[in-house]
Amino acid sequence: MRFASLGSGSEGNGLLVETGGRCGAGRPYRVLIDCGFGLREAERRLSRLGCSAADLNAILVTHEHGDHASGVFRLARAHGIGVHLTHGTLRACSHAAGAERWLNVIDPHTPFELGGLRVTPFPVPHDAREPVQYLFDDGDARLGVLTDLGHPTAHLADVLTGLTALVLETNHDARLLSDSGYPPALKRRIAGPYGHLENGDAAKLLSTLDRGRLRVVVAAHLSRQNNREALARAALAGVLGWPDRAVLVAGQDDGLAWADA
């Protein structure tokens, strides 16, 4: 299993997961988690990774916010791709009209299979209708995707056990957010229990996880204004005991090149 990012941040998100499980005539199975980009931009970013929209076998949605879901249904309609999402997320997505034939409603507590991948959704605290994140297991590698949550919860350590790779939100630095020109209400929302993870909180969460098999960690969903790559890397590397440069970063503009899980 390998994965790559189309882009990560408040301007648009998309994470591509590819497994050796076969689909059709010898093709790998590809799943896109979220699409917060317009159709042409999503296609351009997929092409940059050596993939076309026609190569996608499924789209998973974490929640309805525009930077994650605004491009999902247009992409699904244009290329006939099945979309998997919770009932609450579907109810909150008014722009899903016209994509009904492609929709698959999932239970946020029940694993399911996609192309040889065991996909485990799990609820997270975020200011959305019924948000989830995902764990992917191909029998060898285990990839955890954990962004857009306001605070760690006790069940995360149980769900995210035995990971070989983790994409983890490091949205902001507390001091940079406090000193920013954001309106007070927006600062409270971001830093609140249903907002986004601060670097230190992400590090604390990472410290609670089973890290025995962990070989790839990606800092994701960084704020352009309220974080710095060096700060996010240092926070996670300090827990891992790795050099800062060993922590990868999924950027807003360039995403992340393919990495093995």
Backbone hydrogen bonds, N-H to C=O, Kabsch-Sander energy under -0.5 kcal/mol:
donor,donor_aa,acceptor,acceptor_aa,energy
2,R,18,E,-2.5
3,F,259,A,-2.5
4,A,16,L,-2.2
5,S,256,L,-1.8
6,L,14,G,-2.8
7,G,14,G,-1.0
8,S,251,G,-1.4
12,G,9,G,-1.7
13,N,67,D,-1.6
14,G,7,G,-1.6
15,L,33,I,-1.9
16,L,4,A,-3.5
17,V,31,V,-3.1
18,E,2,R,-3.0
19,T,29,Y,-2.4
23,C,27,R,-2.5
26,G,24,G,-2.1
27,R,23,C,-0.9
29,Y,19,T,-1.5
29,Y,21,G,-1.0
31,V,17,V,-3.0
32,L,58,A,-2.5
33,I,15,L,-3.5
33,I,31,V,-0.5
34,D,32,L,-0.8
34,D,60,L,-3.4
35,C,68,H,-2.9
36,G,13,N,-2.1
42,A,38,G,-3.0
43,E,39,L,-2.4
44,R,40,R,-2.3
45,R,41,E,-2.5
46,L,42,A,-2.4
47,S,43,E,-2.2
48,R,44,R,-1.8
49,L,45,R,-0.7
49,L,46,L,-1.0
50,G,47,S,-2.1
51,C,46,L,-2.2
55,D,52,S,-1.8
56,L,53,A,-1.5
57,N,30,R,-2.8
58,A,30,R,-1.1
59,I,82,G,-2.5
60,L,32,L,-2.8
61,V,84,H,-2.4
68,H,65,H,-2.5
69,A,65,H,-2.3
70,S,66,G,-1.7
71,G,35,C,-2.7
72,V,35,C,-0.7
72,V,69,A,-1.1
73,F,69,A,-0.6
75,L,71,G,-1.9
76,A,72,V,-2.3
77,R,73,F,-2.6
78,A,74,R,-2.3
79,H,75,L,-1.7
80,G,76,A,-1.4
81,I,76,A,-1.3
82,G,57,N,-0.6
83,V,102,W,-3.3
84,H,59,I,-2.9
85,L,104,N,-2.0
87,H,106,I,-0.6
90,L,86,T,-2.4
91,R,87,H,-2.5
92,A,88,G,-1.4
93,C,89,T,-0.6
93,C,90,L,-1.2
94,S,92,A,-1.0
96,A,93,C,-1.5
97,A,94,S,-1.0
99,A,96,A,-2.2
102,W,99,A,-2.0
103,L,100,E,-1.5
104,N,83,V,-2.6
106,I,85,L,-2.3
110,T,107,D,-1.6
112,F,119,V,-2.4
114,L,117,L,-2.6
117,L,114,L,-2.1
118,R,137,D,-2.9
119,V,112,F,-3.4
119,V,117,L,-0.7
120,T,118,R,-0.5
120,T,135,L,-2.8
122,F,133,Q,-2.0
124,V,131,P,-1.2
126,H,124,V,-0.8
127,D,194,Y,-1.9
128,A,126,H,-2.5
132,V,62,T,-2.1
133,Q,122,F,-2.2
134,Y,145,V,-0.9
135,L,120,T,-1.7
136,F,143,L,-3.0
137,D,118,R,-1.7
138,D,141,A,-1.8
142,R,261,A,-0.5
143,L,136,F,-2.6
144,G,142,R,-0.5
144,G,165,A,-2.4
145,V,134,Y,-2.8
146,L,144,G,-0.5
146,L,167,V,-3.1
150,G,125,P,-3.3
156,L,153,T,-1.4
157,A,154,A,-0.7
158,D,154,A,-0.5
159,V,155,H,-2.2
160,L,156,L,-3.0
161,T,158,D,-0.5
161,T,159,V,-1.2
163,L,210,D,-0.5
164,T,142,R,-2.7
165,A,142,R,-2.0
166,L,216,V,-2.0
167,V,144,G,-2.9
168,L,166,L,-0.6
168,L,218,V,-3.0
169,E,146,L,-2.5
170,T,220,A,-2.6
171,N,197,L,-1.7
172,H,197,L,-1.1
173,D,226,N,-3.2
177,L,173,D,-2.6
178,S,174,A,-2.3
179,D,175,R,-2.3
180,S,176,L,-0.6
180,S,177,L,-0.9
186,L,183,P,-0.5
187,K,183,P,-2.2
188,R,184,P,-2.4
189,R,185,A,-2.0
190,I,186,L,-2.6
191,A,187,K,-2.5
192,G,188,R,-1.0
195,G,192,G,-1.7
196,H,190,I,-2.9
199,N,172,H,-2.5
202,A,198,E,-2.6
203,A,199,N,-2.2
204,K,200,G,-2.1
205,L,201,D,-2.5
206,L,202,A,-2.6
207,S,203,A,-2.0
208,T,204,K,-0.8
208,T,205,L,-1.3
209,L,205,L,-0.6
209,L,206,L,-1.1
211,R,209,L,-0.7
214,L,211,R,-0.7
215,R,164,T,-2.5
216,V,164,T,-1.3
218,V,166,L,-2.9
219,A,248,L,-3.2
220,A,168,L,-2.5
223,S,171,N,-2.7
227,N,223,S,-0.7
232,A,228,R,-2.2
233,R,229,E,-2.9
234,A,230,A,-2.1
235,A,231,L,-2.0
236,L,232,A,-1.8
237,A,233,R,-3.1
238,G,234,A,-1.9
239,V,235,A,-0.7
239,V,236,L,-0.6
240,L,236,L,-2.0
241,G,237,A,-2.2
242,W,237,A,-1.3
246,A,243,P,-1.9
247,V,244,D,-1.7
248,L,217,V,-2.4
248,L,246,A,-0.6
250,A,219,A,-2.6
251,G,249,V,-0.7
251,G,255,G,-2.1
255,G,251,G,-0.8
256,L,5,S,-1.9
259,A,3,F,-2.6
261,A,1,M,-2.3
